[in-house]
């Protein structure tokens, strides 16, 4: 039976926009999408602001009854206790976060997050009723040595080994060489790795969850290239960095259906 996956366009703000700027940004984005009569049921939209913005975003989303979702860029694998500087999934849930990004390559690289830590954080997110957006991806060196899908599939395998077969997760394939470089993967490359990731989910947890799980592509996505990615059957959306900080550009990415025929 064919399963329809609702595409997800997600904006990872990284360490940009303070809480005041976040309010102005989300307001403008909501207006832009309202003017364009955006159907949130057809394409889900989420933003991932810094922790210090989340309360402001929550207040705005709830006051204006926005259909926009939001989440954090990381969480602790622990629930509470003496972990200075860490944020519990319980706190994110209390702010009505739907999602949390886990294992972004910048966390893996600058904070030495191992696959085991990423798996523990995924389990913590699920424990608190958050949907983890688990990031995987190979470096340029990995690509040369191991080919396109070996490293992302191996990274995801560690996570899949620790979650229940009915877990609600999103996977983001972000080749490290494509992040912030202006050099996106080709849609065919993205499709190939997303398909391999879906097969690995099917092998570990069964076909049903594999068909249900959304797999996003991330790395230099912009309005000009999103349609090419979204044409492919195993690419269910995008995790957007730099281009998610410009309201008009991000709004155009979200409205990819309107320019699907243009590439
Ligand atoms: P860019 O879109 O800036 O390449 O960043 C991608 C990314 O890392 C999203 O998480």
Boltz pocket constraint, residues with backbone or C-beta under 6 A from the ligand:
constraints:
  - pocket:
      binder: B
      contacts: [[A, 12], [A, 104], [A, 174], [A, 178], [A, 179], [A, 180], [A, 181], [A, 182], [A, 218], [A, 219], [A, 220], [A, 221], [A, 239], [A, 240], [A, 241], [A, 242], [A, 243]]
      max_distance: 6.0
